[in-house]
Amino acid sequence: MAQSTPWTMTAIEIGTPGGPEVLTPAQRPAPHPTADEILIEVHAAGVNRPDLMQRQGNYPPPPGASDIPGLEVAGTVAALGEGVTGWAVGDAVCALLAGGGYAQYVAVPAVQCLPVPEGLTMVEAAALPETLFTCWTNLVDGGHLKAGETVLIHGGASGIGTTGIQLAKALGATVFVTAGSPAKCEACRRLGADLAIDYKSEDFVAAVKQATAKQVGGKRGVDVVLDMVGGDYVRRDIEILAQGGRHVSIAVQGGPEATIPIFKVMQKRLILTGSTLRARSPAEKGRIAEALHETAWPMIAAGKLKPLIHATFPLERAADAHRALEDGDHIGKIVLMVKEAPEI
Ligand SMILES: NC(=O)c1ccc[n+]([C@@H]2O[C@H](COP(=O)([O-])OP(=O)(O)OC[C@H]3O[C@@H](n4cnc5c(N)ncnc54)[C@H](OP(=O)(O)O)[C@@H]3O)[C@@H](O)[C@H]2O)c1
């Protein structure tokens, strides 16, 4: 290890599973990096919906992962495992984690680390990894989204959605979204969405059919759906997928089971797929990191992709950050300030 590290740190613990109040600051031993890991001094940590599920006891950390919540951070390199090359103590770094982000220090496989993009603050960089890794692997690897195609992203104003809109636009796609209020729809349009459907006042199936009625070649519908709702959305998504369309599930907020019109899947030669990110191996996450560095980092440098920060909270107020995410009024990301002075 290239540098000595502190013995203890402040971290947010989940007491017994429950409401936001079970998140409490505690003193913990600081982690030490193994041979392939980087120890990060955390400046900011992103808050994600899966963190709420973990707090409620519905999303346990995968084997070997920290029990401290937090799936993404930005900070500086504090120490290097002996096998790690290409990084130096003091480098600005952001990382995808399997857990442990709500803390002053976290150790993470080096392959899951990326440089903080030039021009982004630590808060913005902390809001990148979980949503970008998820959007990339589901829109590109799973959904095979290509320039010139059309994608429908449900939950357009979410952390995932606000990143997904910008990524899909930068890839050259036409982007439709659903969101739950006129203000959220307007925010999605400002980020580049070509069509934003307020699903609470409009049937998204009818809206997509109408918007794609004059598509070239009589092809009607969207090529890819990125779905974080599940339940009866799957049947409705299938109705508006075009010939050869891909349906990518990333969450089941509307229910874990669906009844599917199989004959339509056959007629339209649809592909139904999906993924989870957290339990995948460091090697798989490393492959996504490489693809992001090659493709998404230049988009960030070109100003085409930037996390939308809704609010920040000091680490000690992680419970309030969870309350804010649970309220559901946010547009974009909520971030914990671990070292930085509050910016927003
Ligand atoms: N599979 C993976 O690898 C992976 C990775 C990360 C996150 N996720 C999942 O992706 C989702 C978004 O994560 P996040 O951190 O970005 O959360 P978030 O910002 O809290 O977003 C959740 C969004 O879900 C929408 N929503 C909830 N119920 C809905 C319903 N019945 N119909 C339509 N929209 C609904 C809400 O939209 P409105 O407020 O507009 O209604 C909200 O914007 C979460 O479910 C999370 O678990 C999956």
PDBQT file of the ligand as one rigid body, heavy atoms in Angstrom, charges set to zero:
ROOT
HETATM    1  N1  LIG A 401     -31.080  -2.729 -12.807  1.00  0.00    +0.000 N 
HETATM    2  C1  LIG A 401     -30.112  -1.933 -12.438  1.00  0.00    +0.000 C 
HETATM    3  O1  LIG A 401     -28.942  -2.218 -12.669  1.00  0.00    +0.000 OA
HETATM    4  C2  LIG A 401     -30.446  -0.661 -11.733  1.00  0.00    +0.000 A 
HETATM    5  C3  LIG A 401     -29.402   0.209 -11.326  1.00  0.00    +0.000 A 
HETATM    6  C4  LIG A 401     -29.753   1.407 -10.700  1.00  0.00    +0.000 A 
HETATM    7  C5  LIG A 401     -31.084   1.735 -10.503  1.00  0.00    +0.000 A 
HETATM    8  N2  LIG A 401     -32.059   0.851 -10.882  1.00  0.00    +0.000 N 
HETATM    9  C6  LIG A 401     -33.465   1.168 -10.702  1.00  0.00    +0.000 C 
HETATM   10  O2  LIG A 401     -33.795   2.230 -11.559  1.00  0.00    +0.000 OA
HETATM   11  C7  LIG A 401     -34.834   3.000 -10.966  1.00  0.00    +0.000 C 
HETATM   12  C8  LIG A 401     -34.431   4.457 -10.957  1.00  0.00    +0.000 C 
HETATM   13  O3  LIG A 401     -33.389   4.642 -10.024  1.00  0.00    +0.000 OA
HETATM   14  P1  LIG A 401     -33.007   6.107  -9.516  1.00  0.00    +0.000 P 
HETATM   15  O4  LIG A 401     -31.960   5.948  -8.513  1.00  0.00    +0.000 OA
HETATM   16  O5  LIG A 401     -32.806   6.953 -10.708  1.00  0.00    +0.000 OA
HETATM   17  O6  LIG A 401     -34.358   6.470  -8.755  1.00  0.00    +0.000 OA
HETATM   18  P2  LIG A 401     -35.288   7.762  -8.681  1.00  0.00    +0.000 P 
HETATM   19  O7  LIG A 401     -34.536   8.979  -9.105  1.00  0.00    +0.000 OA
HETATM   20  O8  LIG A 401     -35.930   7.754  -7.361  1.00  0.00    +0.000 OA
HETATM   21  O9  LIG A 401     -36.390   7.468  -9.775  1.00  0.00    +0.000 OA
HETATM   22  C9  LIG A 401     -37.486   6.623  -9.655  1.00  0.00    +0.000 C 
HETATM   23  C10 LIG A 401     -38.448   7.023 -10.764  1.00  0.00    +0.000 C 
HETATM   24  O10 LIG A 401     -39.418   6.017 -10.936  1.00  0.00    +0.000 OA
HETATM   25  C11 LIG A 401     -40.563   6.600 -11.467  1.00  0.00    +0.000 C 
HETATM   26  N3  LIG A 401     -41.735   5.767 -11.114  1.00  0.00    +0.000 N 
HETATM   27  C12 LIG A 401     -41.966   5.157  -9.933  1.00  0.00    +0.000 A 
HETATM   28  N4  LIG A 401     -43.110   4.449  -9.999  1.00  0.00    +0.000 NA
HETATM   29  C13 LIG A 401     -43.598   4.644 -11.231  1.00  0.00    +0.000 A 
HETATM   30  C14 LIG A 401     -44.752   4.182 -11.921  1.00  0.00    +0.000 A 
HETATM   31  N5  LIG A 401     -45.642   3.364 -11.351  1.00  0.00    +0.000 N 
HETATM   32  N6  LIG A 401     -44.933   4.575 -13.201  1.00  0.00    +0.000 NA
HETATM   33  C15 LIG A 401     -44.035   5.381 -13.809  1.00  0.00    +0.000 A 
HETATM   34  N7  LIG A 401     -42.913   5.841 -13.223  1.00  0.00    +0.000 NA
HETATM   35  C16 LIG A 401     -42.716   5.485 -11.951  1.00  0.00    +0.000 A 
HETATM   36  C17 LIG A 401     -40.644   7.972 -10.822  1.00  0.00    +0.000 C 
HETATM   37  O11 LIG A 401     -41.112   8.817 -11.818  1.00  0.00    +0.000 OA
HETATM   38  P3  LIG A 401     -42.252   9.938 -11.559  1.00  0.00    +0.000 P 
HETATM   39  O12 LIG A 401     -41.883  10.655 -10.297  1.00  0.00    +0.000 OA
HETATM   40  O13 LIG A 401     -42.148  10.769 -12.781  1.00  0.00    +0.000 OA
HETATM   41  O14 LIG A 401     -43.531   9.211 -11.403  1.00  0.00    +0.000 OA
HETATM   42  C18 LIG A 401     -39.184   8.305 -10.476  1.00  0.00    +0.000 C 
HETATM   43  O15 LIG A 401     -38.665   9.335 -11.313  1.00  0.00    +0.000 OA
HETATM   44  C19 LIG A 401     -35.073   2.460  -9.574  1.00  0.00    +0.000 C 
HETATM   45  O16 LIG A 401     -36.214   1.631  -9.596  1.00  0.00    +0.000 OA
HETATM   46  C20 LIG A 401     -33.814   1.662  -9.301  1.00  0.00    +0.000 C 
HETATM   47  O17 LIG A 401     -34.046   0.603  -8.398  1.00  0.00    +0.000 OA
HETATM   48  C21 LIG A 401     -31.753  -0.317 -11.501  1.00  0.00    +0.000 A 
ENDROOT
TORSDOF 0
